[in-house]
Amino acid sequence: METTYFLNALIAAGLKENAEELRKLPGWAKPSVARKYSASVGARALAQISPLNRSEKIALIKGLAMYEDSISGVGSVTHLQRLIGDLEEPVSDAFDWVVSNTCSYDYFAKGARSWAEYQAHREYDRVRKERNLEKERVRAELGKARKAEKATGNLLNAVRRGDTKAVAALIEKGASTILTMESGESLHDYAKKHGYDDIVEILDKLSSSDDPVNMSAPILIPTINDLYHHPRVRSAKSQVLQNLGYGPEGNNTQGAILDAEETLESRIRSRVGHVVSPRLLHEKSILLKSLKAAAEEVSDDLVNAYIATDYRVTHGEATIVLNVGMYSKEVEELLVQSNSNTAAFISAYNPDSNPLSDHENIKAHAALVQDIELAGYKYFLGEGKGQGSSWPSEPSILVVGIECGEAIALASKYRQQAFVWIRKQDAPRLILIGGSKSRDIHLQRFENN
C-alpha cells in the first residue's frame, strides 16, 4: 500500500471521526503489520504532510490515533507526538480528542485526559527534575564542605609535623589556613619558626593567590550543614516526626513498645530517617537558594561598606575590634572563655539599610536584646562604625554560641541585609541575607517568641 493512499485514508476517517473505514486498511488489529504502516507517517511522509491545512492535519492525527488504537497503541514509537507538536496553537482540541477516544497517546500522556492536565503533568515533571538536580547539587556541596572541614581539622597536625605533601593536599581539599597553633602563632609563623621552608612557600603563594577557593573570602555562603539548626528546618523535622507519631522532641506519642536494646533515638533514626531527611534537605535547599539570591542582589557598594566597618565589642573594660576577613586572636580568646565555637554580630538598627528615627532604632534594639535573652544566649554589647564614613555608628550585639541557621533567622527578623558570622579558628565572615526580601523565608522560631 502506498504512503499517499494510507495518509488519505487516515485523513478521510479523521474528518468523519469514524474508524469504520480504517478497518479495511491492511494491518488493522494486526500488531506487526500495523506498526509497519504507522511508521510510514514518519520523516518519509513529511513532504506530503507539510502542505496540509490545519483541519487536514488534525484529521490525520485523529485517523492515525484510531488506526494505532486497533492494536492498543504502538507506545514510544508513535508519530503522534511529532504531529501534535507540529500543530499551530491551540493544540488542545486535537489532543483532547485523541486521549478521550483512543489509548494511542497513553505512553506520553501518562494518564492525562486533557491538554490542560497534560501541561500540568509536564510542569510537575519539570519541577521535580529541577528539584532532583538541586538535591544532587546540594549533596555535592555538602560533600565538598565536609571534606574541607575535615581537611581543616587535619591541617594543624600536618604543619606541626612539617609534612609538606600533606599540607599541600589538605589545602587543595579546601582547608582553611586562617588557623592558629596552641601557642597563638599563625601557621605561617609556626612553619617559619621551625624551619619548614617548603610549607612557608606554600602559604606565601596562597596569600598572594587570586584563586577564590584558597582565599579567606570576606563573604560566606553557608553550606547546607550550617542550616541544620535553622528554625525552619527544625520546625519541619518536628512536624514530620509528629505526623509519624512522635512528639516535638522525638517522644513517642503512640505508646509503641520498643524492642529489646532499642532506644527511642535509634528507632527514629532507623525507621523514620528516610522520611525526615528528604524533607529537611528540601527546606535547606530553599534556604540556600534564598541566601545565594541575596548575595547576588546586594550592591557592591553596600558589601564594601560592610567590609570597611569596625565591629567593636565591649568585653569588660576592653574593646575588641572585629573586621570582616581578618582573623582576631582577641575574638578567639573570647570564644574560648565563653566555652563557645561560634558567634554572630547582629544589629537591629536601620533595617534594609534605610535610616530610621532614633526612637524606632532604640525600640528595635531593645526587642533584639529581649529575643536573645529569651533564647538563652550569652551576649556582649557592641557597635558597628564605618571606617571614614559619615554613617552613624549602629549599636549591635555579639551573640555567643548561636548556630548559623538561628543567626540567619534572628537577623532576618530585624530586616538586616547582612550580619557578621564568627567561627572559632576562622576569620569573621559576612553573611548576606537580603533584608525584607527574604524575611518570610527565614522566620519561624524568633517570630513566635
C-alpha positions in Angstrom: 0.0 0.0 0.0 1.4 3.4 -1.0 2.0 6.0 1.7 -0.2 8.5 -0.2 -3.1 6.2 -0.1 -2.6 5.4 3.6 -2.4 9.1 4.5 -5.5 9.9 2.5 -7.4 7.1 4.2 -6.3 8.3 7.7 -7.4 11.9 6.8 -10.8 10.8 5.5 -11.5 8.7 8.6 -10.3 11.5 10.8 -12.6 14.1 9.2 -15.5 11.8 9.9 -14.1 10.8 13.3 -15.2 7.3 12.3 -12.9 4.3 12.4 -15.1 2.0 10.3 -13.4 2.9 7.0 -10.0 2.1 8.6 -11.0 -1.5 9.2 -10.4 -2.1 5.5 -6.8 -1.0 5.7 -4.0 -3.6 5.9 -2.7 -4.1 9.5 -6.0 -3.2 11.2 -5.8 -5.0 14.6 -2.7 -6.8 13.4 0.3 -5.5 15.5 3.2 -6.4 13.3 1.7 -5.0 10.1 0.0 -2.0 11.8 3.4 -0.9 13.2 4.9 -1.0 9.7 2.3 1.2 8.2 2.2 3.5 11.2 5.9 4.1 10.8 5.3 5.3 7.2 3.8 8.5 8.6 7.3 9.5 9.8 10.0 11.6 8.2 9.5 10.0 4.7 6.0 11.4 4.6 6.9 14.9 5.8 6.8 16.4 2.3 3.3 15.2 1.9 2.1 16.3 5.3 3.6 19.8 5.4 1.3 21.3 2.7 -1.8 20.1 4.6 -4.1 22.7 6.2 -4.8 22.7 9.9 -8.1 20.8 9.6 -6.4 18.1 7.5 -3.5 17.8 9.9 -5.9 17.4 12.8 -7.9 14.8 10.8 -4.6 12.9 10.1 -3.8 12.9 13.8 -7.3 11.5 14.7 -7.1 8.9 11.9 -3.6 7.7 13.0 -4.8 7.6 16.6 -7.8 5.4 15.6 -5.6 3.1 13.5 -3.0 2.6 16.2 -5.8 2.1 18.8 -6.7 -1.1 17.0 -3.6 -2.6 18.4 -3.8 -0.7 21.7 -1.2 1.8 20.6 2.4 1.5 19.5 3.9 3.1 22.6 7.0 5.3 22.3 7.4 4.9 18.6 4.2 6.6 17.7 4.5 9.6 15.4 1.5 11.3 17.1 3.9 13.2 19.4 5.6 14.9 16.4 2.3 15.5 14.6 0.7 17.1 17.6 3.9 19.1 18.4 3.9 20.5 14.8 0.4 21.8 15.1 -0.1 25.5 15.4 -1.6 26.7 18.6 -4.0 25.8 20.0 -3.4 22.0 20.0 -5.8 21.3 22.8 -8.7 20.3 20.5 -6.7 17.6 18.7 -5.0 16.4 21.9 -8.2 16.2 23.9 -9.9 14.1 21.2 -7.0 11.7 21.0 -6.7 11.0 24.7 -10.5 10.9 25.2 -11.3 8.4 22.4 -8.1 6.3 22.0 -5.3 4.9 24.0 -2.7 5.6 21.3 -1.1 8.5 23.1 -1.2 6.9 26.6 2.6 6.4 26.6 3.3 10.1 26.5 0.1 11.4 28.1 0.8 9.5 31.4 -2.8 9.3 32.4 -3.8 12.9 31.3 -7.2 13.2 29.8 -7.0 16.8 28.6 -4.3 19.2 27.3 -4.5 21.3 30.5 -4.0 18.1 32.6 -1.1 17.1 30.3 0.6 20.5 30.7 0.2 20.3 34.5 1.9 16.8 34.4 4.7 18.2 32.3 5.2 21.2 34.7 5.2 18.8 37.6 7.9 16.7 35.9 9.9 19.8 35.1 9.8 21.0 38.7 10.6 17.5 40.0 13.6 17.3 37.7 14.8 20.7 38.8 14.4 19.7 42.4 16.3 16.5 41.9 19.1 18.4 40.2 19.1 20.8 43.1 19.3 17.9 45.6 22.2 16.5 43.8 24.0 19.8 43.7 23.3 20.3 47.4 24.6 16.8 48.2 27.8 17.6 46.2 28.2 20.9 48.0 27.7 19.2 51.3 30.3 16.6 50.5 32.7 19.2 49.5 32.1 21.2 52.7 32.6 18.1 54.8 35.9 17.3 53.0 37.0 20.9 53.6 36.0 20.8 57.2 37.9 17.5 57.7 40.9 18.9 55.9 40.9 22.0 58.1 40.9 19.8 61.2 44.0 17.9 59.9 45.9 20.9 58.7 47.3 21.8 62.2 48.8 18.4 62.6 50.3 18.4 59.1 52.0 21.8 59.8 53.1 20.6 63.2 54.8 17.6 61.6 56.3 19.6 58.9 54.6 17.4 56.3 54.8 19.5 53.1 52.9 17.0 50.9 50.1 16.7 53.4 49.8 20.5 53.8 49.5 20.9 50.0 46.9 18.1 49.7 44.8 19.4 52.5 44.8 23.0 51.1 43.8 21.5 47.8 40.8 19.9 49.5 39.7 23.3 50.8 41.3 23.5 54.2 41.1 27.0 55.8 44.6 28.4 56.6 43.2 31.1 59.0 44.2 28.9 62.0 46.4 29.4 64.9 48.6 26.9 66.8 48.3 26.3 70.5 50.9 29.0 71.0 48.8 31.5 69.3 51.1 31.7 66.3 49.7 31.6 62.7 50.5 28.6 60.6 53.0 30.7 58.6 54.8 32.0 61.7 55.0 28.5 63.2 56.3 27.0 60.0 58.9 29.7 59.6 60.0 29.4 63.2 60.6 25.6 62.8 62.4 25.9 59.5 59.6 24.3 57.4 60.6 26.4 54.4 58.5 24.5 51.8 55.4 25.0 53.9 56.2 28.7 54.3 56.5 28.9 50.5 53.1 27.2 50.0 51.4 29.6 52.5 53.1 32.6 50.9 51.9 31.6 47.4 48.4 31.1 48.9 48.3 34.5 50.4 49.1 36.1 47.1 46.8 33.9 45.0 43.8 35.2 43.2 42.1 31.8 43.5 38.9 32.4 45.5 38.8 28.8 46.6 42.0 29.2 48.6 41.5 32.8 49.8 39.8 33.7 53.0 36.8 35.2 51.3 35.1 38.0 53.3 31.6 36.8 52.2 30.4 33.4 53.4 27.7 31.4 51.6 26.5 29.0 54.3 26.7 25.3 53.5 23.7 23.0 53.9 25.3 21.7 57.1 25.3 25.2 58.6 21.5 25.3 58.2 20.7 22.3 60.4 19.6 24.4 63.3 17.7 26.9 61.3 14.2 27.3 62.8 12.5 26.4 59.5 14.5 23.2 59.3 13.9 22.3 63.0 10.2 23.1 62.6 10.0 20.8 59.5 11.7 18.0 61.4 9.3 18.4 64.3 6.3 18.4 62.0 7.3 15.2 60.2 8.0 13.4 63.5 4.6 14.4 64.9 2.9 13.1 61.7 4.7 9.8 62.2 3.6 9.5 65.8 6.5 11.2 67.6 6.3 14.4 69.7 8.3 17.6 69.0 11.3 16.2 70.9 11.0 12.7 69.5 8.8 11.4 72.3 6.6 8.5 71.2 3.0 9.7 71.3 1.5 6.4 70.1 2.8 4.2 73.0 4.7 1.8 70.7 6.7 -0.8 72.6 10.5 -0.6 72.0 12.3 -3.8 71.1 15.0 -5.1 73.4 18.1 -2.9 73.5 16.3 -0.4 71.2 16.4 3.2 72.2 13.8 5.8 71.0 16.6 7.7 69.3 17.7 4.6 67.3 14.1 3.8 66.4 13.6 7.3 65.0 16.9 7.2 63.1 16.3 3.8 61.5 12.6 3.8 60.9 11.7 7.4 60.0 15.0 8.8 58.8 14.1 8.1 55.2 11.1 10.3 55.6 12.7 13.1 57.7 15.9 13.5 55.7 14.3 14.4 52.3 12.0 17.0 53.9 15.0 18.6 55.7 17.0 18.6 52.5 14.2 20.3 50.7 13.9 23.0 53.4 17.7 23.6 53.4 17.6 23.8 49.6 15.0 26.6 49.7 17.1 28.4 52.3 20.4 28.0 50.3 18.7 29.3 47.1 17.4 32.4 49.0 20.8 33.1 50.5 22.6 32.8 47.2 20.0 35.1 45.6 20.5 37.6 48.4 24.3 37.5 47.8 23.7 38.4 44.2 21.2 41.2 44.8 23.1 43.2 47.5 25.0 46.0 45.8 28.8 46.0 45.7 28.8 49.4 47.4 26.9 48.1 50.4 29.1 45.0 50.6 32.2 47.2 50.6 30.7 49.3 53.3 30.1 46.3 55.5 33.7 45.1 54.9 35.1 48.6 55.7 33.4 48.7 59.1 34.9 48.2 62.5 32.7 45.9 64.6 33.5 46.8 68.2 32.6 44.6 71.2 32.7 45.7 74.8 34.3 42.9 76.9 34.7 44.1 80.5 36.8 47.2 80.3 38.3 46.3 77.0 37.1 46.9 73.5 37.6 44.2 70.9 37.6 45.3 67.2 36.4 42.8 64.6 37.0 43.2 60.9 35.5 41.1 58.1 38.1 38.7 56.6 40.7 39.4 59.3 41.4 36.8 62.0 41.3 38.1 65.6 43.2 36.5 68.4 41.1 38.5 70.9 37.8 37.2 69.5 39.3 33.7 69.6 40.1 34.1 73.3 36.6 35.5 74.0 35.0 32.4 72.4 37.3 30.1 74.4 36.4 32.0 77.6 32.7 31.7 76.7 33.1 27.9 76.0 31.6 28.5 72.5 32.7 27.8 68.9 30.5 30.4 67.2 29.2 33.9 67.5 27.2 36.4 65.4 27.5 40.2 65.3 23.9 41.4 64.7 22.2 44.8 64.7 18.5 45.8 64.6 19.3 49.4 63.5 18.2 50.8 60.1 16.5 47.7 58.5 17.2 47.2 54.8 20.0 49.8 55.2 17.3 52.6 55.4 17.8 55.1 58.2 15.1 55.2 60.9 14.5 57.6 63.7 16.4 57.3 67.0 13.2 56.2 68.7 12.5 53.4 66.2 16.0 52.2 66.3 16.2 52.1 70.1 12.9 50.2 70.2 14.2 47.6 67.7 17.5 47.2 69.6 15.6 46.6 72.8 13.5 44.0 71.1 16.6 42.3 69.7 18.2 42.1 73.2 14.9 40.6 74.6 14.9 37.9 71.8 18.5 37.0 72.6 17.8 36.8 76.4 14.6 34.7 75.8 16.6 32.3 73.6 19.2 31.9 76.5 22.3 33.1 74.6 25.2 34.9 76.2 25.9 38.2 74.6 28.1 41.3 74.6 27.1 44.8 73.6 28.9 46.5 70.7 28.6 48.8 67.8 29.4 48.9 64.1 31.2 52.0 62.8 32.2 52.6 59.2 35.9 53.5 58.6 35.9 57.1 57.5 32.1 57.0 56.9 29.6 59.7 57.8 27.0 56.9 58.5 26.4 57.0 62.3 27.5 54.0 64.4 24.9 51.3 64.9 24.6 49.7 68.4 24.8 45.9 67.9 25.0 42.7 69.8 27.7 39.9 69.7 25.6 36.7 70.3 27.9 33.9 71.6 27.1 30.2 71.0 24.3 30.8 68.5 24.1 28.4 65.5 24.4 29.8 62.0 20.9 29.0 61.0 19.5 30.6 64.1 21.6 33.7 63.5 20.2 34.0 59.9 16.6 33.8 61.3 17.3 36.4 64.0 19.0 38.9 61.7 16.1 38.3 59.2 13.5 39.2 61.8 15.0 42.7 62.0 15.3 43.0 58.2 19.0 43.2 58.1 20.8 42.9 54.8 23.7 41.0 56.4 25.5 40.1 59.7 29.0 39.1 60.7 29.5 35.4 61.4 32.4 34.2 63.6 33.6 30.7 63.8 36.4 29.5 66.1 39.8 29.5 64.4 38.5 31.4 61.4 38.2 35.0 60.3 34.9 36.8 60.7 32.8 36.5 57.6 29.9 38.4 56.2 26.7 36.5 55.5 24.3 38.3 53.2 20.6 37.5 53.8 18.6 40.1 51.8 16.6 42.1 54.4 12.9 42.3 53.8 13.0 40.3 50.6 13.9 37.0 52.3 12.4 37.7 55.8 9.4 35.5 55.4 11.5 32.6 54.2 13.6 32.5 57.4 11.2 33.4 60.2 9.7 30.8 62.5 11.1 30.4 65.9 12.0 34.0 66.7 8.8 35.3 65.2 6.8 33.2 67.7 8.6 34.5 70.8 
